[in-house]
Amino acid sequence: MAKETKCPHCGVWTTTDNNECDSCGKLLQPDRSEEIERMKNFKPLDIPLLEIPEDDPWYLKAVKHVIRTGQAIFLAIASVLVYLASGVAH
């Protein structure tokens, strides 16, 4: 059984499967469609960690792995501090 929503444009009750009114064809929730479009275009945060090329010697790779681990720990600590400073953690 599909959920029905009243169209804000024409007032006819219609199913919400396609987010368009069955009667007039306009969007049932235009604000929601903008949010959905924004979520489709969302790109995750690219964290700039140290690159480790495959052709590096083993000792250089080991040093870079240690540095990358330090970067990850620093970012984790910074994230916790930002969370605490934001006032969300009561």
C-alpha positions as a printed Julia matrix, in Angstrom:
90×3 Matrix{Float64}:
  0.0    0.0     0.0
  1.55   3.28   -1.13
  1.58   6.35    1.03
 -0.52   9.22   -0.27
  0.26  12.92   -0.09
 -1.88  15.93   -0.89
 -0.45  18.02   -3.73
  0.31  21.59   -2.56
 -0.46  22.94   -6.07
 -3.78  21.34   -7.07
 -4.95  19.74   -3.79
 -5.43  16.24   -5.21
 -4.28  13.25   -3.14
 -1.6   11.26   -4.96
  0.94   8.52   -4.29
  4.45   9.58   -3.24
  6.33   6.91   -5.19
  7.59   9.31   -7.88
  7.49  12.66   -5.99
  5.3   14.13   -8.76
  1.57  14.79   -8.67
 -0.5   12.33  -10.68
 -2.95  15.11  -11.58
 -0.89  18.23  -12.39
  2.62  16.74  -12.75
  4.3   19.25  -10.43
  6.69  18.25   -7.67
  4.99  17.3    -4.4
  7.88  18.45   -2.23
 10.05  20.94   -4.18
 12.22  21.69   -1.14
 12.91  17.98   -0.76
 13.93  17.65   -4.41
 16.57  20.34   -3.95
 17.89  18.45   -0.94
 18.01  15.2    -2.91
 19.88  16.91   -5.76
 22.35  18.41   -3.29
 22.94  14.97   -1.77
 23.57  13.47   -5.22
 26.23  16.12   -5.89
 27.88  15.67   -2.48
 31.56  14.81   -2.62
 33.18  13.31    0.46
 35.95  15.21    2.17
 39.31  14.48    0.57
 41.81  14.16    3.41
 45.32  15.11    2.24
 47.46  12.27    3.57
 51.03  11.64    2.48
 51.25   9.74   -0.8
 53.24   6.5    -0.83
 54.21   5.52   -4.41
 54.85   1.86   -5.2
 58.36   2.55   -6.57
 59.68   4.01   -3.28
 62.33   1.93   -1.49
 61.11  -0.14    1.5
 62.81   2.09    4.11
 61.23   5.24    2.64
 57.82   3.53    2.6
 58.25   2.63    6.28
 59.05   6.25    7.19
 56.1    7.51    5.14
 53.76   5.0     6.85
 54.87   6.34   10.24
 54.27   9.92    9.07
 50.85   8.98    7.63
 49.9    7.35   10.93
 50.88  10.57   12.71
 48.72  12.54   10.29
 45.73  10.28   10.95
 46.17  10.58   14.73
 46.45  14.38   14.44
 43.27  14.57   12.34
 41.42  12.36   14.83
 42.47  14.55   17.77
 41.6   17.72   15.85
 38.17  16.28   14.99
 37.44  15.49   18.63
 38.49  19.01   19.67
 36.27  20.58   17.01
 33.37  18.36   18.14
 33.87  19.39   21.76
 34.26  23.07   20.9
 31.12  23.07   18.74
 28.93  22.67   21.8
 27.2   19.56   20.49
 28.73  17.43   23.23
 26.79  18.42   26.31
